[in-house]
Amino acid sequence: MTADELRSKYIEFFKTKGHAQIQGKSLIPENDPTVLFTTAGMHPLVPYLLGQEHPAGKRLVDFQKCIRTGDIDAVGDPSHLTFFEMLGNWSLGDYFKEGAIKMSFEFLTSQEWLGIPAEKLGVTVFAGDENACRDEESAEVWKSLGIKPERIAYRPKEDNWWGPAGTTGPCGPDSEMFYDFGKEPCGPGCGPGCSCGKWLEIWNDVFMQYNKTAPGADGSPGTYEPLARKCVDTGMGIERTVTILTGKKSVYDTEIFAGIREAVEKAAGYTYGTDGEKDKSVRIVCDHARSATFILGDPKAVSPSNVGAGYVLRRLIRRAVRHGRKLGIPDQQQVLPPVARVVVDQFRGPYPELGENQHFIIEELTKEENKFQETLTKGVHEFEKLLPNLLKDPRKIMSGRLAFKLYDTYGFPIELTGELAREKDMTVNRDEFDEAFKKHQELSRTQGGAGFKGGLVDHGEIATRYHTATHLLHKALRIVLGDHAAQKGSNITAERMRFDFSHNAPMTAEEIQRVLDIVNEQIKRNLPVSMEVMSLDEAKAGGAIALFGEKYESQVKVYTIGDFSKEVCGGPHVEHTGDLGTFKIQKEQSSSAGVRRIRAVLE
Ligand code: SER
């Protein structure tokens, strides 16, 4: 079974069950700046799961391109991917548990469709807690279809609940379907959902019953409000299912990656399967090249940059280039463009936008690769500038924090810092680097996860902090200078923020100090940041600052920072101001007539 066949069969099956096929949406979500990428098939359907009527009806089916980068560092093992395709069917207030499970079972097991023997399946259902009861209803349906009770596992919320954790939106218990590879159970507790390698998830039926509301400004947790109509959201990952159906051990061994892998092997003059470390690099290049191609080929494509989705794209490209170099692809030879051409050819059928944007894809990849090569050169230069001081250390150890700064600021890979240090008979304090790196990762996880199960988005953790600092600065300026000090523009990079505001005279040293004190005071207070969606009129009536002349959607997001600030904004923001560090103003200067500019950093 190929990916094309599986995609077609799925759509066809659900059409026979009265579903209308809808178009998958852009990888860059519309009207939802709180996430950088479409992370699941249900994502574009959230408004309908929350109650809006869908023009195509109550039964829908589609395939959706998705990106999840929360686990980017795990890519390289045989199963992780940052890009994947998700098949899904939806009931918007039509069938519920029984209907969804029966259709899932038929598609999986019927000879006419996937023909998986029922005895190879196991399922999980929600074990119940204070928010929702134990899902005996789903278990009974599975039993009625012939699934043995010992192959039905009851699991807690961490495993069998889907929806936004920590943020708002539709959610509910789910029932997941697993394929049993036939290995011996790893122990007495081993059952569907166990991560020992015996069971692999192939499909997830989510029973959307609740809307999780936002936590209150006072720090109180959100609540689970019953949805007006119950919905079903299901998701089947194409890559994983093809791997199982073709009896392969890894998704990288399937036809989905055959051509892509060949392009990498050819460029590197390396045969996959001969060296464990190199195989890992091959998988990273394959995955990242595919993701980068899809991001750049999207109708709402972003270019590589230091913020948001552009930053994720940059990381994907740079990591792929580095691993391409590790594989031996010489510096003068581009790593990604030849691989991207194969991706375009392979997927332009279901995703015609790739063909239409091929020129842009190749051009952007080429530019970014060249830039990265320059970055590497700059990083080496920076390293050499540091050297005289470093060499003074009698122990010849380079601090891990410095190595992390090179990594964070110049995108300078730690392996390379290590190599350069070795050339000078020095070592890098790896533990200290790992610690700094871990801290940075934790931050991106708590801030960038956007709460979807599976570890997802990376908002550009540094940018997120600067976004929140912008709100604090804006409010502090109004307090110190008066309400005329309104935001005229802002610009954020991974290194600093710039903020333009209306004011007629240079700020005095005293005014600057007062602004600094106010902002840092709010950081010290560790105020909670919360978000609510409302109409623009409601937002203004509630005292939220909205930017004059800005175009807003009819529903806007209002970010409230404790009792200090309330502003209409797309986000993303940190959860608590304590995450910001120390706020420092580096410069206050004129920007244009009547507009001043502040340049500030968080340290
Ligand atoms: N939203 C669920 C998932 O991604 C089912 O589609 O697993």
Boltz pocket constraint, residues with backbone or C-beta under 6 A from the ligand:
constraints:
  - pocket:
      binder: B
      contacts: [[A, 39], [A, 40], [A, 41], [A, 42], [A, 87], [A, 88], [A, 162], [A, 204], [A, 205], [A, 206], [A, 233], [A, 234], [A, 235], [A, 236]]
      max_distance: 6.0
